[in-house]
Amino acid sequence: MSGKAGARYAKSLIDLSTEQNALEEIKNDMVLFEKIVHDNSELEAILKNPIVPLDKKLGILTDVFGNKVHKITNSFLKLVVNKGRSAILFDTAKQFVAQYNLIKGIVTAEVTSAIALTDTSRAEIVSLVKKELGAKEVIVKEKIDEKLIGGFILKVGDKQFDASIASGLSKLKKEFAQGVA
């Protein structure tokens, strides 16, 4: 349930911040909020705990974010907490960033490779993703997994392209087992 509510709240906040010419600032605030809550499980637990009084939650959020964020962000945090919906704030921040990226044509490509990508291979991946998806900007998140032997796995949204040697060997092994080769 919180996914849908988070998406609705995020959409409202995007609309408001666009109207107020503060979209970039609010996006930066949501990135900051998401990072701080992600890195601090106690804060997340407090926001999700229905027993913690609303004024206590507001006090903590004000201490943590007060003068670091735009006044729209402060008002939004206050409004959501006062409605008793603080449990969805983290999801709302993630949804906001996702919706912002969609509006701006920004795509995140997760690349898992056996060794670190070279600048050339990174540029090729960015170029490929831009061409295939019509993205304006591509954020590359890299992970190294030595089990891949070589090659890479590229994941963008729910699409995955596996060009790893390990997966090629696995397919080959299956074909041999079935006597196809």
C-alpha positions in Angstrom: 0.0 0.0 0.0 2.7 2.5 0.9 4.2 2.2 -2.6 1.1 3.7 -4.2 0.7 6.4 -1.5 4.4 7.2 -1.8 4.1 7.6 -5.5 1.0 9.9 -5.1 2.8 12.1 -2.5 5.9 12.2 -4.7 3.8 13.3 -7.7 2.1 16.0 -5.6 5.5 17.3 -4.4 6.9 17.2 -8.0 3.9 19.3 -9.2 4.3 21.8 -6.3 8.0 22.2 -6.7 7.7 22.6 -10.5 5.0 25.3 -9.9 7.3 27.1 -7.4 10.4 26.8 -9.7 12.2 24.7 -7.1 12.3 21.3 -8.7 16.1 20.9 -8.7 16.4 22.0 -5.0 13.6 19.6 -3.9 15.1 16.8 -5.9 18.4 17.4 -4.1 16.5 17.4 -0.8 14.9 14.1 -1.6 18.3 12.6 -2.5 19.7 13.8 0.8 16.6 12.6 2.7 16.8 9.1 1.1 20.6 8.9 1.8 20.3 9.9 5.4 17.4 7.6 6.2 19.0 4.7 4.3 22.3 5.2 6.2 20.5 5.6 9.6 18.2 2.6 10.4 17.2 4.2 13.7 15.7 7.2 11.9 13.8 4.9 9.6 12.5 2.9 12.6 11.4 6.1 14.3 9.5 7.3 11.2 7.8 3.9 10.8 6.9 3.5 14.5 3.3 4.5 15.2 4.0 4.7 19.0 6.5 7.6 18.6 4.5 10.9 19.0 4.2 13.1 16.0 5.8 16.1 17.7 8.8 13.9 18.6 9.1 12.8 14.9 8.8 16.4 13.8 11.4 17.5 16.3 13.9 14.9 15.0 13.3 15.7 11.4 13.7 19.4 12.1 17.0 18.7 14.0 18.3 16.6 11.1 17.0 18.5 8.1 15.8 21.9 9.4 18.2 24.5 7.7 19.7 22.0 5.2 16.6 21.8 3.0 14.2 24.1 1.0 11.2 25.5 2.8 8.9 23.5 0.6 10.6 20.3 1.7 10.3 21.3 5.4 6.6 22.1 4.9 6.1 18.8 3.1 7.8 16.8 5.9 5.7 18.5 8.5 2.4 17.9 6.5 3.1 14.2 6.0 4.1 13.7 9.7 1.1 15.6 10.9 -1.2 13.4 8.8 0.4 10.4 10.6 2.0 9.1 7.4 5.7 9.4 8.3 6.1 5.7 7.5 5.9 6.5 3.8 8.4 9.4 3.7 11.4 7.2 2.7 9.4 5.6 -0.1 8.1 9.0 -1.1 11.7 10.3 -1.4 12.7 7.3 -3.6 9.5 7.7 -5.7 10.2 11.4 -6.2 13.7 10.7 -7.5 12.4 8.0 -9.8 9.7 10.3 -11.2 12.2 13.2 -11.5 14.5 10.9 -13.5 11.7 9.8 -15.8 10.7 13.5 -16.5 14.3 14.4 -17.2 15.0 11.3 -19.3 17.6 10.0 -16.9 18.2 6.3 -16.8 20.2 4.2 -14.4 22.2 1.4 -15.9 23.5 -1.2 -13.4 26.5 -2.9 -14.8 28.0 -6.0 -13.1 31.3 -7.0 -14.6 34.2 -9.4 -13.7 36.6 -6.4 -13.5 36.3 -2.6 -13.3 35.0 -1.0 -16.5 37.4 1.0 -18.6 36.4 4.5 -19.6 35.9 3.2 -23.1 33.6 0.4 -22.2 31.7 2.7 -19.8 31.2 5.2 -22.7 30.1 2.4 -25.0 27.5 1.3 -22.5 26.2 4.8 -22.0 26.0 5.3 -25.8 24.2 2.0 -26.2 21.6 2.7 -23.5 21.0 6.3 -24.8 20.5 4.9 -28.3 18.2 2.0 -27.3 16.1 3.8 -24.8 16.3 7.4 -26.1 17.6 8.5 -22.7 19.1 12.0 -22.3 21.4 11.0 -19.5 22.6 7.7 -18.2 23.8 7.1 -14.6 26.1 4.0 -14.5 26.2 2.1 -11.3 29.0 -0.5 -11.3 29.4 -3.7 -9.4 32.3 -6.2 -9.6 31.6 -9.9 -9.5 34.6 -12.1 -10.1 32.3 -15.2 -10.7 31.4 -13.7 -14.1 34.9 -14.6 -15.4 34.6 -12.0 -18.1 32.0 -9.9 -19.9 29.2 -8.0 -18.1 25.5 -8.0 -17.1 23.6 -4.8 -17.9 20.4 -4.1 -16.2 18.2 -1.1 -16.9 14.9 -1.0 -15.1 13.3 -4.4 -15.5 15.4 -5.3 -18.7 18.5 -7.3 -18.4 21.2 -8.1 -21.0 23.6 -10.8 -20.0 26.9 -10.8 -21.9 28.9 -12.6 -19.3 31.2 -15.5 -20.1 29.8 -17.4 -17.1 26.3 -17.3 -18.6 27.6 -18.3 -22.0 29.4 -21.3 -20.5 26.3 -22.2 -18.6 24.2 -22.2 -21.8 26.9 -24.3 -23.5 26.9 -26.8 -20.7 23.1 -27.2 -20.9 23.3 -27.7 -24.7 26.0 -30.4 -24.2 23.9 -32.1 -21.5 20.9 -32.2 -23.9 23.2 -33.6 -26.7 22.5 -30.6 -29.0 26.0 -29.4 -29.6 
